[in-house]
Amino acid sequence: MSECRVPRRRRFLVCEPRHFAVQYAINPWMHPDVRVDLDLAQRQWHALVRVYRDHGHTVDTVEPVAGLPDMVFAANSAVVVDGRVFGSLFHAPERRPESPPYDTWFKTQGFDVYRPENVCEGEGDLVPTGRYVLAGTGFRTTPEAHREVQEFFGVPVISLTLVDPYFYHLDTALFVLDEENIAYYPDAFSPGSREVLARLYPDAVLATREDAMAFGLNSVCDGRHVFIAPEATALAAQLEARGYVTVPVDLSEFHKAGGGIKCCTQEIRS
């Protein structure tokens, strides 16, 4: 039986893909010999921003920096809970220069920014759920960073181990529906982590590998609307049956770099 879902207005931070390209390979999706259609990427990104605003959400932008092709993936820049900003320290040297411009943006907006001591890739691996922060490790963010996050926010951190390199960030394998439930792809996780998720979220929406590989779990939900990759049809059907309204947004050009809707979206939780 479907349920009546209530949306909550969100504040998002994004970065225009003015310099987007695939210039190196730091995940299985990236092949530098594959050409990026920058005009198409720009149109897709602008469509995402327009859809967010059409649904009542606030969208802020940070100025892109030449030479930082992955800066468009704003989710990796930080995690913000209750107006407190935990910054990023990227695993790949190519991405480490992205942190300062994001830090500067937050500071100009009046936020203090905590600089992590350990490798930590923001909302890529840190997913606030209300009761917990679900935290991914295995490919990027380290377990030591999980401890830093818990000390900083004072919120219980649940460490989850990713085992499939195609799902190198937690936000490619899991997203939050509301404070009580999530959607995820079980086989992206170690056996123990699957057990943890099953205990915490017995009513979770489980995605197929096909929908996960279509970036269906790199989605954003406002409590009612799920902004989702259009190819993730089986997952969308499950969500609709639960009372969610799916809003397909095509960011296929960004899949060439291993990113999608959520990767391009940093949520500012004040």
Buried (B, 14 or more C-beta within 10 A) or exposed (E): EEEEBEBEEBBBBBBBBBBBBBBBBBBEBBEEEEEBEBEEBBEBBEEBBEBBEEBEBEBBEBEBBEEBBBBBBBBBBBBBBEEBBBBBBBBBEBBBEBBEBBBEBBEEEEBEBBEBEBBBBBBBBBBBBEEBBBBBBBBBBBEBBBBBBBEBBEBEBBBBBBBBEBBBBBBBBBBBBBEEBBBBBBBBBBEEBBEBBEEBBEEBBBBBBBBBBBBBBBBBBBBBBBBBBBBBBBBBEBBEEBEBBBBBBBBBBBBBBBBBBBBBBBBBBE
